[in-house]
Amino acid sequence: MNKQKQIITGKIDSMKDELIELSHNIHENPETSFNEYKTVGIITEFLKKYGFDVQEKYCGIDTSFKAVKKGKKEGPRISFLAEYDALRGIGHGCGHNIIATCAVGAFMGLSEIIKDYEGEVSIIGTPAEEGGAGKVLLLDRGGFDDIDYALMMHPSGGGSNLVGRGGRAATSITVSFKGKAAHSSVPSTGINALSAAISVFNQIDMLRPNFQVQDNINGIILEGGVASNIIPEKSVCEFSIRAETMFRIKELINMVEECISRAESLTGAKAEIDIDPIYAERYPNIPMCEAFKNNMSELGVEMFYPDPNALYGSSDIGNVSIKIPAIHDYLSITDDKSIQSHSAEYTEAAAMPQADEVCILGAKGLAMTGFDILESKEFQNAINEFHVKQIPEAYRK
């Protein structure tokens, strides 16, 4: 490990106890999308304590922030991305406390040497990854216009340390049906909003044989009535849609909208439809992934490329990866293959000693990769050339 990387990792080691405490504080205060007020306060106060000026309510979003440390003059602009929203009902079952802590640690580490280099390093707080597409909103408001490279990590499980893993495009649709209440003894005098919702589910199931391999539509009923002897006048259902690309997502949205329209015709209930922003498919920048992989190997963690045929989840980092080179690699916080993310068991694992270790190792690996970018114009050019070739022409228009 060269001298500068030793300085970077030494800085992170010197803050180990504080970083782990930060992770645990976030974990103990789970907040859902766009409600991460206490969490943002915890992180920003941490940064301010070390003398950083924090731009709060970044891009006009209450629970976003940005802090910057500039080098000796203009150069590559590197940003570490922090996520910190929790899952509804189970807390930090996706380990975003670890993501945020790794970003903070990496920012602190690279800030230690940035004064001697051209460029700048920043940390951006990106809310609402689990629902609300905070990064998409930041992109739309210019939040990444002055960033050249985006780096983050994500916790995984089962001992799976992965680089270069992609992700599917995704969105969510919420449908509210308005019917007419009636006594269940005379159902013909009412309009059953729940029947309309059930019709949509049944139609989607009938259409599944037409789905492409990467297509997935999963739904839940959030509201379905108040009593079994009352014809429901209102129902609310929510659908999560995934596909290989944003283009296919739009086709699936049309498919669901047609199901909703037919349900209206069949039942007489009227629908209101709310469609979330689309999470793009992910384009991991392989030169950056390779650098992160090599740095983690130097730290004693071996990483591997994923099964290209596996079905994966989604994240709004995909939208960022279309605009600028980005990585979103995975470090395992538990060797137990039975513990899957988005579960109560994973929530518990996200504050265990192995997760604490990943907070420190991930921060070091990200900061070291950021340094690789700062240090080498040749590496910057390789990253940029790969990005241009990787992103489909349709997205560059």
Buried (B, 14 or more C-beta within 10 A) or exposed (E): EEEBBEBBBEBBBEBBEBBBBBBBBBBEBBBBBBBBEBBBBBBBEBBEEEEBEBBBEBBEBBBBBBBBBBBEEEBBBBBBBBBBBBBEEBBBBBBBBBBBBBBBBBBBBBBBBBEEBBBBBBBBBBBBBBBBBBBBBBBEBEBBEEBBBBBBBBBBBBEBBBBBBBBBBBBBBBBBBBBBBBEBEEEEEBBBBBBBBBBBBEBBEEBEEEBEEBBBBEBEBEBBBEEEEEBBBBBBBBBBBBBBBBBBBBEBBEBBBEBBEBBBEEBBBEBEEEBBBBBBBBBBBBBBBBBBBBBBEBBEBEBEBBEEEEEBBBBBBBBBBBBBBBBBBBBBBBEBEEBBBEBEBBBBBBBEEBBBBBBBBBBBBBBBBBBBBBBBEEBBEBBBEBBEEBBEEEBEE
